[in-house]
Amino acid sequence: MAADDNTTPSLYFLPFNSGNGGHWVLVAMDLSRLIVYYLDSLSGDWSKYSSMKKTVDAAIIKFRSKKNYRNRKDITWVRVQCPQQNNSVDCGFFVLRFMRDIVALNRIDIPKMYFEEYKSYSRAHLDEMKDELC
């Protein structure tokens, strides 16, 4: 997702699965500003998925070196407050809904309290996502 004038940062979405049919989370990367937004519909942070963090950090560094970005500052990981699921099966739909909401609002940056209007998505929100996929 990029701004129309191509002068502002872009977001790249990376849905991540913890493996073995595990939990889905969303990583949104701003490669030009070295910011990684982490959205998890279960409580916790990226440290639960150290391989994900290592992979994302390495990919960003490699991307920036190929684009000849000179800035060597550290990558900032931001844990976004987002709706929380109340079961153990809807995480994939939450990730899809997070991406849909971010794109619909046309935001390039994601405030830490991005989803403050929802403590959780209602069944209707998730069913709407399922209907759109069908």
C-alpha positions in Angstrom: 0.0 0.0 0.0 1.6 3.3 -1.1 0.6 6.9 -1.2 -0.4 8.3 -4.6 2.6 10.7 -4.9 5.2 7.9 -4.2 7.1 10.2 -1.8 5.7 8.8 1.4 6.4 5.4 3.0 4.7 2.2 1.8 3.3 -0.6 3.9 3.9 -4.2 3.1 1.6 -6.8 4.8 3.0 -10.1 5.9 0.5 -12.6 7.4 2.6 -14.9 9.6 1.6 -18.4 10.8 3.5 -19.8 13.8 3.6 -23.2 12.0 2.0 -26.6 12.4 -1.5 -25.2 11.9 -0.7 -22.6 14.5 -1.7 -19.0 15.2 -1.9 -16.3 12.6 -0.6 -12.7 13.2 -0.1 -9.7 11.0 3.1 -7.9 10.4 2.9 -4.6 8.5 6.3 -3.3 7.4 7.2 0.3 6.6 10.5 -0.4 4.8 11.6 3.2 4.3 11.1 4.3 8.0 12.2 0.9 9.5 9.0 0.4 11.4 7.3 -2.9 11.8 3.8 -3.0 13.2 2.8 -6.2 14.9 -0.9 -7.1 15.2 -1.9 -10.1 17.2 -5.5 -11.1 18.1 -4.2 -12.9 21.1 -2.3 -11.2 23.9 1.4 -11.3 23.6 4.2 -9.8 21.6 6.6 -10.6 18.8 9.1 -12.2 21.3 6.8 -15.3 21.2 7.9 -15.7 17.6 11.6 -15.0 17.6 12.1 -16.7 14.2 9.5 -14.3 12.7 11.3 -11.3 14.1 14.7 -12.5 12.8 13.3 -13.2 9.4 11.5 -9.9 9.1 14.5 -7.9 10.4 16.9 -9.7 7.9 14.5 -9.1 5.0 14.2 -5.4 5.7 18.0 -5.0 6.0 18.5 -6.9 2.7 15.8 -4.9 0.9 17.3 -1.6 2.1 20.8 -2.6 1.1 19.5 -3.4 -2.5 17.8 -0.1 -2.6 21.0 1.7 -1.4 19.3 3.2 1.6 22.1 4.7 3.7 20.3 5.1 7.0 21.5 2.5 9.5 19.1 3.1 12.4 17.5 0.2 14.3 14.3 -1.4 13.2 11.4 -0.3 15.5 8.8 -2.9 16.3 5.4 -1.5 17.4 2.8 -3.7 19.1 -0.6 -2.3 17.9 -3.6 -2.5 20.3 -6.1 -4.4 18.2 -9.3 -6.4 18.6 -8.8 -9.6 20.5 -10.4 -12.9 19.6 -12.4 -14.9 22.2 -11.8 -18.3 20.8 -9.0 -20.4 19.3 -10.1 -20.5 15.7 -10.7 -17.0 14.2 -7.1 -15.7 14.1 -6.9 -16.0 10.3 -10.1 -13.9 9.9 -8.8 -11.3 12.3 -5.6 -11.0 10.2 -7.7 -10.5 7.0 -10.0 -8.0 8.8 -6.9 -6.0 10.1 -5.6 -5.8 6.5 -9.0 -4.8 5.1 -9.5 -2.1 7.8 -6.0 -0.6 7.3 -6.5 -0.5 3.5 -10.0 0.9 3.7 -8.8 3.8 5.9 -5.9 4.4 3.5 -3.4 4.8 6.4 0.3 4.6 5.8 1.2 4.6 9.5 -0.7 2.6 12.1 -1.2 4.3 15.5 -0.5 2.2 18.5 -4.3 2.3 19.4 -5.3 1.9 15.7 -8.4 -0.2 16.5 -9.6 1.7 19.5 -13.2 1.7 18.4 -13.3 -2.1 18.8 -12.3 -4.2 21.8 -13.0 -7.2 19.7 -14.7 -7.8 16.4 -18.3 -8.9 16.6 -19.4 -12.1 14.9 -21.0 -9.9 12.3 -17.6 -8.3 11.5 -16.0 -11.7 11.0 -19.0 -13.1 9.0 -18.7 -10.0 6.7 -15.1 -11.0 6.1 -16.1 -14.5 5.3 -18.8 -13.3 2.9 -16.3 -11.1 1.1 -13.9 -14.0 0.7 -16.6 -16.2 -0.8 
